[in-house]
């Protein structure tokens, strides 16, 4: 007789699985059918979770895009509005329209308005 203490737990479980399968067969149970039902049930759960995860990913992407677009809109409004309120006679002579647009865009890109 073998010394079972020297075997690891996993090896003992593997050795017992064959005996248990034989006992199930003696009782008239179809272990292949049981295993297939288990695999199908767990597979269906995995597929459902994958579909749910995909739907959540799409929803998060959509909400993040809307939030970013709204934030950009508000930042641009807050940056451009003061630029248009400057007096045309003094300020527009110093800076061209293209220069003002570039400066405003750079302010947003560099996140200058986030720190204040």
TABEL-V81392 format. One record per backbone hydrogen bond with DSSP energy under -1.0 kcal/mol. CO is the residue of the C=O (numbers start at 1). NH is the residue of the N-H. Records with the same first field share a line. If there is no record, write none. Layout:
CO=NH + NH
//
This chain:
8=12
9=13
10=14
11=15
12=16
13=17
16=20
17=21
18=22
19=23
20=24
21=25
22=26
23=27
24=29
25=28
30=34
31=35
32=36
33=37
34=38
35=39
36=40
37=41
38=42
39=43
40=44
41=45
42=46
43=47
44=48
45=49
46=50
47=51
48=52
49=53
50=54
51=55
52=56
53=57
54=58
55=59
56=60
57=61
58=62
59=63
60=64
61=65
62=66
63=67
64=68
65=69
66=70
67=71
68=72
69=73
70=74
71=75
72=76
73=77
74=78
75=79
76=80
77=81
80=84
87=91
91=95
96=100
97=101
98=102
99=103
100=104
101=105
102=106
103=107
104=108
105=109
106=110
107=112
108=111
//
